Amino acid sequence: MAKNVYSHAIDLKKLNIRNAPREEFAAKVIAIEYRGYEVEQCEDGRKIVITKPGGKSVFGKPKKEDILVFIFDPKDNSLWQISHQQILNDITAKCEENPIEGKKLIDLLERTLNGEEPNDFINDIRGLFFHSGEPSEELIKAYKWIWGQEDVNYPNGEGRFMSWAAYEDLRDNL
C-alpha cells in the first residue's frame, strides 16, 4: 500500500478535542486556531505571515513545500490571502496616480525580485507616497514571500518571473 510519508520538521501544538456528534465536532474543528509564521513586520502594525503547508495540489498530488502568504491585521485578526492580481491592480492604480513614483515602486519591487532584502532599503519604500491602495511596504514584503512560494512550486526557474513580466510591461508603458 502506498503511503504519503513526508520527512520534514514540524512544530506541533498539543490539541485535545473529544469526539462528539457531527455538527458539534465540526464546530470544534472549525474553532481550531490557524498556525503559521510571522515573517515580516510592517510600519502600520500589520504583518506578513505564511502558513506551511499551503495546501496546493497539482494533478491530485499535494505540494509538500508550498506556503500560503497572508497580510495579517492583529487589530481584528483578519488574514488576507493577497493575490498576484490584487497586487498588480494596486500597483497599476499607483502608476496611474503618479507615474514617477510608480516607476520607483516597480524599481524597488525589482530589487526584491533580484534577491535584495526589502528591510535593507525600507526608507526608500516608506518614502513612496500614494493616495490609492495598500502601503507599498506590504506589497513588496508580500511579494518577497509570494515569489519564494512560486520558486518552490516552479523549481525549473520560471517561478517568480511569470508574474514579473506584467510589471516590466507596466514600467515600460509609463
Disulfide bonds with the S-S distance in Angstrom:
none
